Amino acid sequence: MRKLDPTRVMKIDTTTLESGLSQAHDIVLIGHFNPDGDAVGSVTAAWHYLKARGKQAHMILPSPYPESMAFLEPEAEEDHIVICEREPETARRLVAGADLIICLDLNRLARTEYLEEDILASQARKVLIDHHIAAESERFDTVLSTIDVSSTCELLFWIIMAMPDIAGDPARIGLRCAESLYVGMMTDTNNFSNSVFPDTFEMAARLIARGVDKNGLQEKVLSCYSVSRTRLMGHMVKDKMKVLDKYHAAYMTLSNKEKERYHFKPGDSEGFVNLPLAISSVQVSALFTENIDGQYIRVSLRSKGRINVNRFANRFFNGGGHHNAAGGRLYIPLEEVPAYFENALAAWPDEEKFS
């Protein structure tokens, strides 16, 4: 297989990262709250890579991940991902005992939810690997971040390619690591539908040549849902989708009562926010999901073309993200959300909308 220039996509200086990895004895890998495929993929990919190097590493996610991602975890029970909501003391003990903490797929420590203060209190060196806008670089010792990639998993792929032990040869990447990298990229691009760069296809081609079963991974991740989840999706499109022609927008709300009715599991609403964008007139789509404890509303935003939902999320929804994909939170009752969303659309200035 032809070797690639590992810095072809961007200038990646892995000197500091390699030095930190070489000296570290207890590494903790942390993703964000409400983990998606990119969070799970990047955390598990990093773990598999470090394991192959003989390093001791632990994985922590603040909250449960979609069941469709379970196959990315290591086989050994002692190597399982620690979910902070379920094992808070274990998670905090691991953070306190680490000499190197690597946060993946988050631009702010607040996205680690329960672990933010523990991470700040730790004396460990802190590394950030991320692809979101406005990375909180001042809270980390080393930051590898760019928005010019499809996903954190794509960035991590090129970082791994630049490491001395891989030296630009994807054949040296372990298959389990390669699978995690592919899944994160595949899910964050909605199976190559958005946020795709030319080098995203280069990454995919190299991983497939390495031995990744593209069709097999798509089936595991995208064709594994339950009957109740499929019925929920139908309910959302038929009964909950509201189209606001005046604003070329659409939205859906998902309550805890509806979750209970359709036996909702983490990850079941993945992709719902993209459904209204199949309508030619819809340029902005929103999904508002009631959190399980009812304390806030989770906001997911998607857009087409030049419309900047990152700015929209930052201004109106206590969040942010990417140009065409962002998220946030609202601290109002679910029944007040429709009026709030329509008012936000009306107040959204064009200089932010098309920036």
C-alpha positions as CSV (number, residue, x, y, z in Angstrom):
1,M,0.0,0.0,0.0
2,R,1.3,3.4,-0.9
3,K,2.4,5.5,2.1
4,L,0.8,8.9,2.5
5,D,2.4,12.1,3.6
6,P,0.8,12.3,7.1
7,T,0.8,16.1,7.1
8,R,-0.8,16.4,3.6
9,V,-4.2,17.6,5.0
10,M,-2.8,20.0,7.6
11,K,0.4,20.7,9.4
12,I,0.2,18.3,12.4
13,D,3.0,18.7,15.0
14,T,2.8,15.6,17.1
15,T,6.0,16.1,18.9
16,T,4.4,17.3,22.1
17,L,1.7,14.6,22.0
18,E,4.3,11.9,21.3
19,S,6.4,13.1,24.2
20,G,3.4,13.1,26.5
21,L,2.3,9.6,25.4
22,S,5.8,8.2,25.9
23,Q,6.1,9.5,29.4
24,A,2.5,8.7,30.5
25,H,1.7,5.7,32.6
26,D,-2.0,6.2,33.3
27,I,-4.0,7.8,30.4
28,V,-7.7,8.7,30.6
29,L,-9.7,9.3,27.4
30,I,-12.8,11.4,27.8
31,G,-15.7,12.2,25.4
32,H,-18.7,14.5,25.7
33,F,-22.1,14.2,27.3
34,N,-24.8,12.6,25.1
35,P,-22.0,10.9,23.1
36,D,-22.6,10.4,19.4
37,G,-20.7,8.1,16.9
38,D,-17.8,10.5,16.6
39,A,-17.3,10.7,20.4
40,V,-17.5,6.9,20.9
41,G,-15.4,6.3,17.7
42,S,-12.7,8.7,18.7
43,V,-12.5,7.5,22.3
44,T,-12.4,3.8,21.4
45,A,-10.0,4.4,18.4
46,A,-7.6,6.2,20.7
47,W,-7.9,3.4,23.2
48,H,-7.2,0.7,20.6
49,Y,-4.2,2.7,19.3
50,L,-2.7,3.2,22.8
51,K,-3.4,-0.5,23.7
52,A,-1.3,-1.5,20.6
53,R,1.5,0.6,21.9
54,G,1.4,-1.2,25.3
55,K,-0.1,1.8,27.1
56,Q,-2.5,1.7,30.1
57,A,-5.6,3.7,29.2
58,H,-9.1,4.0,30.4
59,M,-12.2,5.4,28.7
60,I,-14.9,7.6,30.2
61,L,-18.1,9.0,28.8
62,P,-20.3,11.2,30.9
63,S,-23.6,9.5,29.8
64,P,-24.7,6.4,27.9
65,Y,-23.9,6.0,24.2
66,P,-26.2,4.5,21.5
67,E,-26.4,0.7,21.7
68,S,-25.4,0.5,18.0
69,M,-21.9,1.5,19.0
70,A,-21.3,-1.2,21.6
71,F,-19.3,-3.4,19.2
72,L,-16.5,-0.7,19.3
73,E,-15.7,-1.4,22.9
74,P,-12.9,-3.8,23.8
75,E,-13.9,-7.4,24.5
76,A,-12.5,-7.6,28.0
77,E,-14.9,-6.4,30.7
78,E,-12.1,-4.7,32.7
79,D,-11.5,-2.5,29.6
80,H,-15.1,-1.3,29.3
81,I,-16.1,2.3,28.9
82,V,-16.9,3.8,32.2
83,I,-20.2,5.8,32.1
84,C,-20.0,8.5,34.7
85,E,-23.8,8.6,35.2
86,R,-23.7,4.9,36.3
87,E,-20.2,4.8,37.9
88,P,-19.5,8.3,39.1
89,E,-16.9,7.3,41.8
90,T,-15.0,5.1,39.4
91,A,-14.9,7.9,36.8
92,R,-13.7,10.4,39.3
93,R,-11.1,8.0,40.7
94,L,-9.7,7.4,37.2
95,V,-9.5,11.1,36.5
96,A,-7.7,11.7,39.8
97,G,-5.2,9.0,39.2
98,A,-4.3,9.9,35.6
99,D,-1.0,11.5,34.5
100,L,-2.4,12.3,31.0
101,I,-6.0,13.2,30.2
102,I,-7.0,13.3,26.5
103,C,-10.4,14.9,25.8
104,L,-11.9,14.1,22.4
105,D,-14.7,15.6,20.3
106,L,-15.5,18.5,22.6
107,N,-14.5,22.1,22.4
108,R,-15.3,23.0,26.0
109,L,-14.7,21.1,29.3
110,A,-18.3,21.9,30.2
111,R,-19.3,19.2,27.7
112,T,-17.8,16.6,30.0
113,E,-20.8,17.6,32.3
114,Y,-20.1,16.0,35.7
115,L,-16.3,15.8,35.3
116,E,-15.4,19.4,34.5
117,E,-14.2,20.3,37.9
118,D,-12.4,17.0,38.4
119,I,-10.5,17.5,35.2
120,L,-9.5,21.1,36.2
121,A,-8.4,19.9,39.6
122,S,-6.2,17.1,38.1
123,Q,-2.4,17.7,37.9
124,A,-2.3,15.5,34.8
125,R,-1.3,17.0,31.4
126,K,-4.4,17.8,29.4
127,V,-4.7,17.2,25.7
128,L,-7.6,18.3,23.4
129,I,-8.3,16.6,20.1
130,D,-11.4,18.2,18.4
131,H,-13.0,19.6,15.3
132,H,-15.5,22.1,16.7
133,I,-15.4,25.9,16.4
134,A,-13.8,28.0,19.2
135,A,-11.8,25.3,21.1
136,E,-11.2,26.2,24.8
137,S,-7.5,26.0,24.3
138,E,-6.5,27.9,27.4
139,R,-7.6,25.0,29.6
140,F,-5.4,22.4,27.9
141,D,-1.6,21.9,27.7
142,T,-1.8,20.6,24.1
143,V,-4.5,21.4,21.6
144,L,-4.9,19.6,18.2
145,S,-8.0,21.2,16.7
146,T,-9.2,22.2,13.3
147,I,-12.6,22.7,11.6
148,D,-11.2,21.7,8.3
149,V,-12.1,18.0,8.8
150,S,-15.3,16.1,8.8
151,S,-15.0,14.8,12.3
152,T,-12.8,14.3,15.3
153,C,-12.2,10.8,14.0
154,E,-10.9,12.1,10.8
155,L,-8.5,14.5,12.7
156,L,-7.5,11.6,14.9
157,F,-6.8,9.5,11.8
158,W,-4.3,12.0,10.5
159,I,-2.8,12.5,13.9
160,I,-2.2,8.7,14.2
161,M,-0.8,8.7,10.7
162,A,1.7,11.3,11.7
163,M,2.9,9.4,14.8
164,P,6.4,7.8,14.5
165,D,5.2,4.2,15.0
166,I,2.7,4.6,12.1
167,A,4.8,6.8,9.9
168,G,2.1,7.4,7.3
169,D,1.4,3.7,6.7
170,P,-2.3,2.9,7.4
171,A,-1.5,-0.8,7.3
172,R,0.2,-0.3,10.7
173,I,-3.1,0.9,12.3
174,G,-4.9,-2.0,14.1
175,L,-8.1,-3.1,12.6
176,R,-10.2,-2.3,15.7
177,C,-8.8,1.2,15.8
178,A,-9.5,1.6,12.0
179,E,-13.1,0.5,12.5
180,S,-13.7,3.0,15.3
181,L,-12.2,5.8,13.1
182,Y,-14.4,4.9,10.2
183,V,-17.6,4.7,12.3
184,G,-17.0,8.1,13.8
185,M,-16.4,9.7,10.4
186,M,-19.3,7.9,8.8
187,T,-21.8,8.9,11.5
188,D,-20.6,12.6,11.8
189,T,-21.0,13.0,8.1
190,N,-24.4,11.3,8.1
191,N,-22.9,8.7,5.8
192,F,-21.0,11.2,3.6
193,S,-24.0,13.6,3.3
194,N,-22.5,16.7,5.1
195,S,-19.3,18.2,6.3
196,V,-17.3,16.2,3.8
197,F,-13.9,17.3,2.6
198,P,-11.8,15.7,-0.2
199,D,-9.5,14.2,2.4
200,T,-12.5,12.6,4.1
201,F,-12.8,10.3,1.1
202,E,-9.0,9.8,1.2
203,M,-9.3,8.7,4.8
204,A,-12.2,6.4,3.9
205,A,-10.3,4.9,1.0
206,R,-7.2,4.2,3.1
207,L,-9.2,2.6,5.9
208,I,-11.1,0.4,3.5
209,A,-7.8,-0.6,1.8
210,R,-6.5,-1.4,5.3
211,G,-9.3,-3.9,5.7
212,V,-12.3,-2.0,7.1
213,D,-15.6,-3.6,6.0
214,K,-17.6,-0.5,5.0
215,N,-20.8,-2.4,4.3
216,G,-20.6,-4.4,7.5
217,L,-20.1,-1.3,9.6
218,Q,-22.9,0.5,7.9
219,E,-25.2,-2.4,8.7
220,K,-24.1,-2.6,12.3
221,V,-24.6,1.1,12.9
222,L,-27.3,2.2,10.5
223,S,-29.5,-0.9,10.1
224,C,-29.8,-2.1,13.7
225,Y,-32.7,-0.2,15.1
226,S,-35.7,-1.7,16.9
227,V,-39.3,-1.7,15.7
228,S,-40.3,0.8,18.4
229,R,-37.6,3.2,17.2
230,T,-38.8,2.9,13.7
231,R,-42.4,3.6,14.8
232,L,-41.2,6.6,16.8
233,M,-39.5,8.0,13.7
234,G,-42.8,7.6,11.8
235,H,-44.7,9.3,14.6
236,M,-42.2,12.2,14.6
237,V,-42.5,12.8,10.8
238,K,-46.3,12.3,10.6
239,D,-47.5,13.9,13.8
240,K,-44.7,16.1,15.2
241,M,-43.0,17.7,12.3
242,K,-44.0,21.3,11.8
243,V,-43.0,23.2,8.7
244,L,-42.7,27.0,9.0
245,D,-42.9,28.1,5.3
246,K,-42.3,31.7,6.2
247,Y,-38.8,30.9,7.6
248,H,-38.0,27.9,5.3
249,A,-37.6,26.0,8.6
250,A,-39.1,22.9,10.3
251,Y,-38.9,21.5,13.8
252,M,-40.0,18.5,15.9
253,T,-40.4,18.1,19.7
254,L,-39.8,14.9,21.6
255,S,-41.2,14.6,25.1
256,N,-40.4,12.1,27.9
257,K,-43.9,10.8,27.6
258,E,-43.3,9.9,24.0
259,K,-40.0,8.4,24.8
260,E,-41.7,6.1,27.3
261,R,-44.5,5.2,24.9
262,Y,-41.9,4.1,22.3
263,H,-39.5,2.5,24.7
264,F,-36.8,5.0,23.9
265,K,-33.1,4.1,24.3
266,P,-30.0,6.4,24.0
267,G,-29.3,7.0,20.3
268,D,-32.9,6.3,19.1
269,S,-33.4,9.8,17.9
270,E,-30.1,9.9,16.1
271,G,-30.7,11.3,12.6
272,F,-34.2,12.6,13.2
273,V,-33.1,16.2,12.9
274,N,-32.0,15.6,9.3
275,L,-35.3,14.2,8.1
276,P,-37.0,17.6,7.4
277,L,-34.1,18.7,5.3
278,A,-35.3,16.2,2.6
279,I,-38.0,18.8,1.9
280,S,-36.8,21.1,-0.8
281,S,-38.2,24.3,0.8
282,V,-36.7,23.5,4.3
283,Q,-33.3,25.1,4.9
284,V,-33.2,24.8,8.7
285,S,-34.3,21.9,10.8
286,A,-34.5,21.6,14.6
287,L,-35.2,18.8,17.0
288,F,-36.1,19.7,20.6
289,T,-35.8,16.7,23.1
290,E,-36.9,16.8,26.7
291,N,-34.1,15.6,28.9
292,I,-34.9,12.6,31.0
293,D,-34.9,14.5,34.3
294,G,-36.9,17.4,32.7
295,Q,-34.4,20.0,33.7
296,Y,-33.6,21.2,30.2
297,I,-34.4,20.7,26.5
298,R,-31.7,19.3,24.2
299,V,-31.5,21.3,21.0
300,S,-30.2,19.8,17.7
301,L,-29.9,22.1,14.6
302,R,-29.1,21.4,11.0
303,S,-29.0,23.5,7.9
304,K,-28.3,23.6,4.2
305,G,-25.7,25.6,2.3
306,R,-24.7,29.0,3.6
307,I,-27.0,29.1,6.6
308,N,-24.9,29.2,9.8
309,V,-26.6,27.3,12.6
310,N,-23.5,27.5,14.8
311,R,-24.2,31.3,15.2
312,F,-27.9,30.5,15.6
313,A,-27.1,28.0,18.4
314,N,-24.7,30.4,20.1
315,R,-27.1,33.4,20.1
316,F,-30.4,31.7,21.0
317,F,-29.7,28.2,22.4
318,N,-26.7,28.3,24.7
319,G,-24.7,26.2,22.4
320,G,-22.7,26.0,19.2
321,G,-21.1,23.5,16.9
322,H,-20.5,23.7,13.1
323,H,-21.7,25.8,10.2
324,N,-24.4,23.3,9.2
325,A,-24.7,21.2,12.4
326,A,-25.0,22.6,15.9
327,G,-26.7,22.0,19.2
328,G,-27.5,23.5,22.6
329,R,-29.9,23.7,25.5
330,L,-33.0,25.5,26.5
331,Y,-34.1,25.9,30.1
332,I,-37.9,26.4,29.4
333,P,-40.8,24.0,29.4
334,L,-41.2,21.9,26.3
335,E,-44.6,23.5,25.5
336,E,-43.0,26.9,25.2
337,V,-40.4,25.8,22.7
338,P,-42.4,26.2,19.5
339,A,-43.1,29.9,20.2
340,Y,-39.5,30.5,21.3
341,F,-38.1,28.8,18.1
342,E,-40.3,30.9,15.8
343,N,-39.4,34.1,17.6
344,A,-35.7,33.2,17.4
345,L,-36.1,32.7,13.6
346,A,-37.8,36.1,13.3
347,A,-35.0,37.7,15.3
348,W,-32.1,36.0,13.6
349,P,-30.1,38.6,11.7
350,D,-29.0,37.9,8.2
351,E,-25.4,38.9,9.0
352,E,-25.3,35.9,11.4
353,K,-27.6,33.6,9.3
354,F,-25.4,33.8,6.2
355,S,-22.0,34.5,7.8
